[in-house]
Amino acid sequence: MSQAGRMHLRVPLIVAMSIVYNVEIAQKSQQKNE
C-alpha cells in the first residue's frame, strides 16, 4: 500500500522533470537557431 503511494507520487515528479528537461533543450536550440 505504501509502495503504491510512493509510485503514485513519483510518476508525476518524473513527468514534471522530463517536461522541464525538454523545455530547457528547446530554449537552447532556439537560441542556437537565432
N, C-alpha and C positions, 0 to 999 in steps of 0.2 A: 504494500500500500504506500509506504513512504518512498520506495524507489519509483513508483509510477508518478508520484507527486513531483519528485525531482526531475524526471524526464519531461513532465508537462511544463515545468519552469525552464528547463534547459533548452528545449527546442526553440521557443520564441527568441531566446537570447542568441542562439546560433544564427537564426534567420536575421535578426537585427544586425549582428556583427557582419554578416555576409553582405547585407544591403549597404552598410557604411563602407565596407571594403570596396564594393563595386562603384559606389559614388565617388570615392577618392580616386580610383583609377580613371573614371570618366572625366573628372575635372582635370587630371594630369594630361590625359590625351587631348582634351580640348585646348589646353594651354600650349601644347606642342603644335597643334594644327594652326593656331593663331600665330 
